[in-house]
Amino acid sequence: MLQLATLRMNPGEVKQRLAIKNFKDPAMVDLIIQLDEERRKLSTSFDETKAKINAASKEIGQFMSKGQKEEADLRKKDVEALKSANHPIQEELEAVEKQVHELLLQLPNLPSPLVPPGKTPEENQEIRSGGSKPELHSGAVPHWDLAKKFDLIDFELGNKITGSGFPVYKGKGARLQRALVQYFLDYNTKAGYTEFMPPHLVNEASAYGTGQLPDKEGQMYFVSEDHLYLIPTAEVPVTNIYRDVMLKEHELPVKMTAYTPCFRREAGSYGKDVRGLNRLHQFDKVEIVQLVHPDKSYEVLEEMVVHIEKILQSLELPYRILRLCGGDMSFTSALTYDFEVYSAAQEKWLEVSSVSNFETYQSNRMKIRFKDEGGKSQFVHTLNGSALALPRILACLLENFQNENGIKIPVVLHSYFGSEMI
């Protein structure tokens, strides 16, 4: 959530930056500022009357201590009149505060000056690429055929048990999935991230804190009787570990990693792009999250990008890194880099990670702050990234490493998988 001070200081710049995200209602900025002015006037009036009530109450005590009951009774009447006058002011103040808060929730995060303008994924900027696209043998097939041929994943069984988008991994497919999870976690912890095993359901406050609510309410699975949400990513419970926490400057950065299943309704996703592992309702992912000093967040963002890039290099997969344009960014992000891996059998790029800096957008919602050396309280900057999302990584490994004899396993996974070949 944007801070009111940001809007008040330079509303023109706020509107310009929101335009990069193709925000359609810039007049909302003016309305919020106007309502905030009204809120401040009401607050001043309320506080002034409250001060008069306190002063009068003090006088009542003094009169009573001197036995001046008549004077005390007169002041009590004054206090009652002041309270009656202040009550509608308080009600109006609370109503305006609620309206300002609700409007602020409708404003997306301001994009960084580094964000390129654009409306569609085709306008994203390729930053760099690595690896080589493999040349497959003449009998090469997509991963869904490989999964069936080698009995690795049963999509029909998942459909029987739950529904479309809930595959069942089995045998060496399950072992390869587990090997990838363990490798990613080991890689992250060796880089200084502390591993967590968070809950897979969160309450409304947690979903609100990271920005899933109210923006993505329709994309989450909801347990209505208990009013809990299945997590769409480990980012939600992990970042909320520090909700309402005041850190000390020397405790920054906080580096966390977690493996969880992720649940997404993916409403409106149809067609060929959802086949096999390309788009699922339940999938596994390893996440990295950092809470950092505001002065260092963009430096840390680049470090996280390099960290994920090295994982892909170790898996020997061809990849490219994209800086997302304003129209393709999430509601909460200030700057996002997407990683895509080339799927040789499908002959297309598949997204496997998003790495984002949210600046203070999430920390303002969650009240995650730190005290600097001067004792001043500041919001941290929050960042996260997929390191990595497994379905499309697994799909590309199966497709890109297939040959006439089976499927090779990248060298870095040999000890985790226990074999060099499927």
LOPAFI-766184 format. One line per 5 residues: number of its first residue (from 1); for each residue z, x, y of C-alpha. Coordinates in nm, 3 decimals. Layout:
residues N
NUM = Z X Y  ...;
***
This chain:
residues 422
1 = 0.000 0.000 0.000  -0.093 0.133 0.342  0.186 0.207 0.586  0.203 -0.006 0.900  0.234 0.306 1.113;
6 = -0.110 0.418 0.991  -0.267 0.092 1.109  -0.088 0.093 1.444  -0.172 0.454 1.534  -0.549 0.430 1.496;
11 = -0.686 0.089 1.393  -1.043 0.193 1.476  -1.034 0.485 1.234  -0.873 0.267 0.967  -1.161 0.018 0.995;
16 = -1.421 0.297 0.976  -1.264 0.440 0.662  -1.228 0.098 0.501  -1.599 0.045 0.566  -1.671 0.343 0.338;
21 = -1.511 0.135 0.061  -1.729 -0.160 0.167  -1.424 -0.362 0.270  -1.556 -0.694 0.401  -1.277 -0.811 0.632;
26 = -1.197 -0.549 0.900  -1.047 -0.822 1.121  -0.753 -0.825 0.878  -0.641 -0.494 1.031  -0.616 -0.655 1.376;
31 = -0.435 -0.957 1.231  -0.176 -0.736 1.061  -0.116 -0.541 1.383  -0.084 -0.867 1.579  0.164 -1.009 1.326;
36 = 0.357 -0.683 1.325  0.394 -0.703 1.703  0.531 -1.054 1.660  0.762 -0.928 1.384  0.897 -0.653 1.608;
41 = 0.967 -0.895 1.894  1.145 -1.135 1.658  1.341 -0.847 1.509  1.450 -0.731 1.856  1.555 -1.083 1.952;
46 = 1.743 -1.127 1.624  1.921 -0.791 1.662  2.018 -0.861 2.024  2.170 -1.198 1.930  2.342 -1.040 1.630;
51 = 2.493 -0.779 1.862  2.629 -1.057 2.088  2.779 -1.228 1.780  2.947 -0.904 1.675  3.083 -0.841 2.025;
56 = 3.216 -1.197 2.047  3.374 -1.170 1.702  3.551 -0.855 1.814  3.683 -1.037 2.121  3.811 -1.319 1.899;
61 = 4.012 -1.067 1.702  4.156 -0.922 2.020  4.249 -1.268 2.154  4.415 -1.361 1.825  4.615 -1.039 1.819;
66 = 4.748 -1.126 2.167  4.826 -1.484 2.070  4.556 -1.625 2.302  4.441 -1.899 2.062  4.269 -2.115 2.323;
71 = 4.049 -1.827 2.442  3.977 -1.735 2.081  3.869 -2.092 2.001  3.630 -2.093 2.299  3.470 -1.767 2.181;
76 = 3.441 -1.911 1.829  3.231 -2.193 1.973  3.014 -1.933 2.147  2.969 -1.752 1.814  2.867 -2.074 1.639;
81 = 2.612 -2.144 1.912  2.470 -1.793 1.885  2.446 -1.823 1.506  2.267 -2.156 1.539  2.022 -2.002 1.786;
86 = 1.962 -1.701 1.558  1.901 -1.897 1.238  1.546 -2.018 1.325  1.465 -1.668 1.455  1.570 -1.525 1.119;
91 = 1.359 -1.779 0.929  1.055 -1.707 1.143  1.111 -1.331 1.108  1.126 -1.356 0.729  0.808 -1.568 0.722;
96 = 0.617 -1.318 0.938  0.743 -1.023 0.732  0.623 -1.196 0.415  0.282 -1.265 0.570  0.243 -0.902 0.682;
101 = 0.340 -0.778 0.335  0.093 -1.010 0.161  -0.188 -0.903 0.393  -0.109 -0.534 0.342  -0.146 -0.587 -0.033;
106 = -0.504 -0.699 0.029  -0.603 -0.374 0.200  -0.738 -0.103 -0.031  -0.633 0.258 0.009  -0.815 0.453 0.278;
111 = -1.077 0.685 0.130  -1.050 1.057 0.196  -1.301 1.205 0.445  -1.452 1.376 0.137  -1.562 1.041 -0.010;
116 = -1.939 0.989 0.023  -2.070 0.653 0.146  -2.244 0.434 -0.109  -2.217 0.108 -0.298  -2.328 0.179 -0.656;
121 = -2.260 0.443 -0.926  -2.609 0.581 -0.862  -2.483 0.705 -0.524  -2.201 0.915 -0.670  -2.231 1.289 -0.604;
126 = -2.265 1.531 -0.894  -2.034 1.825 -0.819  -2.116 2.044 -1.117  -2.200 2.032 -1.486  -2.144 2.245 -1.793;
131 = -2.236 2.286 -2.156  -2.573 2.228 -2.317  -2.720 1.907 -2.454  -2.762 1.951 -2.829  -3.093 1.912 -3.009;
136 = -3.028 1.674 -3.294  -3.203 1.672 -3.630  -3.467 1.407 -3.700  -3.229 1.182 -3.893  -2.960 1.171 -3.621;
141 = -2.798 0.830 -3.558  -2.546 0.681 -3.310  -2.174 0.709 -3.378  -2.138 0.352 -3.508  -2.379 0.437 -3.792;
146 = -2.202 0.769 -3.856  -1.866 0.588 -3.865  -1.998 0.355 -4.135  -2.178 0.628 -4.332  -1.870 0.853 -4.355;
151 = -1.617 0.564 -4.365  -1.441 0.678 -4.044  -1.411 0.357 -3.840  -1.436 -0.005 -3.950  -1.544 -0.225 -3.662;
156 = -1.583 -0.538 -3.875  -1.233 -0.505 -4.017  -1.093 -0.477 -3.663  -1.284 -0.791 -3.572  -1.131 -0.968 -3.873;
161 = -0.774 -0.859 -3.795  -0.783 -0.910 -3.417  -1.125 -0.950 -3.263  -1.413 -0.758 -3.109  -1.308 -0.436 -2.935;
166 = -1.019 -0.353 -3.172  -1.157 -0.097 -3.424  -0.971 0.027 -3.733  -0.977 0.406 -3.777  -0.943 0.519 -4.136;
171 = -0.936 0.835 -4.347  -1.087 1.132 -4.168  -1.163 0.912 -3.867  -0.791 0.844 -3.821  -0.712 1.212 -3.881;
176 = -0.965 1.324 -3.619  -0.822 1.073 -3.371  -0.471 1.207 -3.434  -0.595 1.567 -3.407  -0.744 1.498 -3.064;
181 = -0.422 1.334 -2.939  -0.211 1.628 -3.057  -0.452 1.885 -2.914  -0.460 1.715 -2.573  -0.080 1.689 -2.558;
186 = -0.037 2.054 -2.660  -0.292 2.161 -2.400  -0.112 1.967 -2.127  0.241 2.079 -2.215  0.128 2.443 -2.222;
191 = 0.010 2.389 -1.862  0.361 2.282 -1.757  0.345 1.905 -1.806  0.653 1.740 -1.957  0.569 1.501 -2.239;
196 = 0.697 1.141 -2.230  0.674 0.854 -2.477  0.694 0.546 -2.249  0.699 0.175 -2.338  0.366 0.005 -2.395;
201 = 0.467 -0.305 -2.202  0.579 -0.311 -1.839  0.735 -0.562 -1.603  0.574 -0.703 -1.291  0.744 -0.450 -1.061;
206 = 0.590 -0.161 -1.254  0.240 -0.312 -1.254  0.275 -0.384 -0.882  0.396 -0.030 -0.814  0.082 0.146 -0.935;
211 = -0.153 -0.117 -0.790  -0.255 -0.307 -1.103  -0.108 -0.615 -0.937  -0.238 -0.808 -0.761  -0.577 -0.629 -0.778;
216 = -0.638 -0.617 -1.157  -0.429 -0.907 -1.283  -0.721 -1.061 -1.471  -0.792 -0.738 -1.659  -0.446 -0.703 -1.815;
221 = -0.306 -0.873 -2.123  -0.002 -1.081 -2.030  0.291 -1.183 -2.250  0.380 -1.504 -2.070  0.708 -1.590 -2.245;
226 = 0.864 -1.255 -2.153  0.662 -1.203 -1.835  0.547 -0.856 -1.944  0.209 -0.684 -1.926  0.046 -0.461 -2.190;
231 = -0.031 -0.133 -2.019  -0.394 -0.059 -1.923  -0.307 0.313 -1.899  -0.003 0.541 -1.934  -0.025 0.594 -1.558;
236 = 0.167 0.269 -1.509  0.490 0.338 -1.701  0.486 0.714 -1.639  0.454 0.696 -1.259  0.719 0.423 -1.251;
241 = 0.971 0.662 -1.408  1.036 0.777 -1.050  1.026 0.434 -0.882  1.307 0.410 -0.622  1.398 0.777 -0.676;
246 = 1.472 1.021 -0.394  1.365 1.371 -0.499  1.446 1.704 -0.340  1.163 1.917 -0.210  1.232 2.198 -0.457;
251 = 1.186 1.949 -0.746  0.817 1.908 -0.658  0.572 1.905 -0.820  0.672 1.670 -1.100  0.420 1.706 -1.386;
256 = 0.414 1.449 -1.667  0.189 1.375 -1.965  0.191 1.095 -2.220  -0.009 0.956 -2.508  -0.029 0.575 -2.534;
261 = -0.259 0.307 -2.660  -0.420 0.126 -2.367  -0.506 -0.244 -2.349  -0.776 -0.391 -2.127  -0.935 -0.733 -2.136;
266 = -1.262 -0.591 -1.998  -1.356 -0.938 -1.878  -1.725 -0.964 -1.795  -1.833 -0.666 -2.011  -2.127 -0.759 -2.233;
271 = -2.446 -0.610 -2.374  -2.554 -0.283 -2.532  -2.308 -0.069 -2.334  -2.014 -0.220 -2.525  -2.137 -0.127 -2.873;
276 = -1.921 0.086 -3.103  -1.660 0.290 -2.917  -1.829 0.262 -2.578  -1.599 -0.012 -2.446  -1.286 -0.135 -2.623;
281 = -0.996 -0.371 -2.561  -0.753 -0.126 -2.725  -0.800 0.250 -2.714  -0.597 0.570 -2.717  -0.560 0.798 -2.416;
286 = -0.361 1.099 -2.306  -0.273 1.090 -1.937  -0.152 1.348 -1.685  0.044 1.245 -1.373  0.174 1.453 -1.085;
291 = 0.407 1.376 -0.793  0.349 1.639 -0.525  0.419 1.742 -0.167  0.172 1.570 0.071  0.051 1.907 0.202;
296 = -0.058 2.017 -0.146  -0.208 1.707 -0.305  -0.576 1.794 -0.258  -0.519 2.145 -0.385  -0.343 1.994 -0.688;
301 = -0.630 1.747 -0.736  -0.875 2.035 -0.770  -0.638 2.207 -1.016  -0.626 1.892 -1.227  -1.006 1.872 -1.225;
306 = -1.028 2.230 -1.352  -0.762 2.157 -1.614  -0.964 1.868 -1.760  -1.289 2.061 -1.729  -1.144 2.337 -1.947;
311 = -1.050 2.084 -2.217  -1.410 1.965 -2.230  -1.536 2.322 -2.239  -1.305 2.397 -2.531  -1.452 2.097 -2.717;
316 = -1.802 2.239 -2.657  -1.925 1.912 -2.506  -2.190 1.887 -2.232  -2.032 1.732 -1.923  -2.080 1.661 -1.557;
321 = -1.830 1.597 -1.276  -1.900 1.326 -1.019  -1.733 1.259 -0.685  -1.728 0.882 -0.657  -1.879 0.709 -0.355;
326 = -1.677 0.451 -0.162  -1.826 0.151 -0.343  -1.750 0.287 -0.691  -1.388 0.386 -0.626  -1.081 0.197 -0.738;
331 = -0.882 -0.018 -0.496  -0.590 0.230 -0.493  -0.762 0.569 -0.488  -0.820 0.797 -0.189  -1.051 1.033 -0.381;
336 = -1.172 1.019 -0.741  -1.364 1.255 -0.966  -1.519 1.112 -1.283  -1.600 1.322 -1.588  -1.892 1.217 -1.805;
341 = -1.991 1.358 -2.142  -2.347 1.342 -2.274  -2.396 1.126 -2.582  -2.691 1.287 -2.759  -2.772 1.008 -3.004;
346 = -2.751 0.739 -2.735  -2.916 0.967 -2.478  -2.682 0.872 -2.194  -2.372 0.986 -2.010  -2.036 0.829 -2.096;
351 = -1.731 0.838 -1.869  -1.431 1.002 -2.038  -1.193 1.070 -1.749  -1.111 0.973 -1.392  -0.894 1.206 -1.182;
356 = -0.759 1.056 -0.861  -0.542 1.129 -0.560  -0.365 0.815 -0.434  -0.188 0.992 -0.145  0.106 0.764 -0.046;
361 = -0.055 0.435 -0.154  0.143 0.410 -0.479  0.455 0.594 -0.364  0.493 0.352 -0.070  0.492 0.061 -0.316;
366 = 0.735 0.234 -0.553  0.949 0.404 -0.284  0.911 0.746 -0.445  1.031 0.986 -0.177  1.164 1.336 -0.126;
371 = 1.384 1.500 0.134  1.229 1.803 0.299  1.426 2.109 0.405  1.508 1.946 0.737  1.658 1.645 0.563;
376 = 1.369 1.415 0.657  1.258 1.158 0.398  0.886 1.149 0.309  0.672 0.973 0.051  0.529 1.194 -0.223;
381 = 0.159 1.191 -0.307  0.077 1.064 -0.657  -0.215 1.184 -0.871  -0.328 1.111 -1.224  -0.610 1.173 -1.465;
386 = -0.723 1.108 -1.820  -0.679 1.417 -2.034  -0.850 1.260 -2.216  -0.959 0.906 -2.314  -1.040 0.923 -2.683;
391 = -1.303 0.661 -2.779  -1.601 0.811 -2.599  -1.486 1.168 -2.668  -1.478 1.082 -3.038  -1.817 0.908 -3.012;
396 = -1.974 1.216 -2.850  -1.814 1.455 -3.099  -1.953 1.255 -3.391  -2.301 1.226 -3.238  -2.341 1.572 -3.087;
401 = -2.206 1.767 -3.385  -2.391 1.582 -3.661  -2.640 1.770 -3.881  -2.814 1.720 -4.213  -2.495 1.802 -4.406;
406 = -2.238 1.600 -4.212  -2.040 1.639 -3.888  -1.909 1.975 -3.769  -1.566 1.993 -3.610  -1.526 2.201 -3.289;
411 = -1.350 2.530 -3.358  -1.054 2.445 -3.135  -0.975 2.143 -3.356  -0.994 2.319 -3.694  -0.621 2.380 -3.723;
416 = -0.540 2.027 -3.600  -0.793 1.850 -3.826  -0.746 2.076 -4.126  -1.117 2.120 -4.195  -1.433 2.252 -4.034;
421 = -1.657 1.968 -4.145  -1.676 1.599 -4.228;
***
